[in-house]
Amino acid sequence: MKTLLLTCAAVAVMASPVAAQRFQTEARDGVRYLVPAEESTQKPLANLIQSRAMEMSFFSWPIPTEKVAADQASRPRQVSNCSGHDADYKPAHEFGGADDWRLANIGSAKAFIYEWMAYENAIKAKDCTCDTLKADWPAAVAAFDTLTEGVENFRFYTDVPGRMRDQIKHDYDRMCDITMLLELE
């Protein structure tokens, strides 16, 4: 048993630089850039989706440079906390228990893209309310279609949009949460 634990710990340590690299960002001239995953660590279809996402500007967004006055008790912590979204939008976490994994991955990826767009809108507006934490659902669906065009294997649909959404949400949280420090180049 001890050998198994040591082996697992060694694998975790060796894999951590790769995992950390997948979530790195760089800041330049008031813009945050998501560092692309190393192509050699991904399958060709994941690289294709990643390069398309970069071309579509999903790997960059404005850096919040000031704290926004927000009621910490009532501010939305995520897009799904707000109402008034397109009727077809469903938060990504609601697809977790789906029986059809293909539909779950498609739905999750579209939700990730929609949420990325909503966080970008809130950051640009410097607003921590539900008023700006919305996006255009048809635009998110069109972006999904462009990102996944020709990619039949649905298992590749969620990784890149999920990373994009997670990183921009981090900046949204920095902007809205009084306990987090802003990163000022």
Steps between C-alpha positions, in 0.01 A plus 500: 500500500785737585655438158171587332475827693856595418446421134185713491682788670789478252264503202314800644825693548623420149166593343453823693715721269292382204175562684618840622604604149147438375373776726773761463424851386715796402416868533612754240377852431182463707402169340511151652610219269432136573815303427416226251555141605816357352404336170706191576284434810173496307338303223484665155126569534552678832774707335260587219233621744762692699638677192149594389421636846815711485404633156156588634659702788381268776855484637509872590287750690543835673653485848286663768709784642278614784272349758133543423257592773301184556268383773693191607190336645295522183741528208479212253784254550448348157294553186240242598414704812329753274163472330393634164725283284387352170264209561747260334785587738559244772800516737776251422468325837144396412633271227706290743241228554388467140456154352617606153864611535504648152213735582652575841834602346331713235280670760788557741725646232229741382438603862873558558519725193186691600635549852837618366316762295292605803809541722668705228192725480504553877874576503472748214203671669674490841176369643451228761124467464278282288437796269812424295569138592317383188597422144351425161401132488487476117853648488620237749343221293657640182839516675460138612418395144811679371726354769383143442446500123628169364569361848279196535643375829290682761751421775709795378219756524527609863868530596593822318172686568517390864853638543399825330198543726686411819775754438279795409279420800810530717540862383129567551534375857807719553307803380193435714633345821637746753729238652687421175792707376501644152803425289624829365777433252 
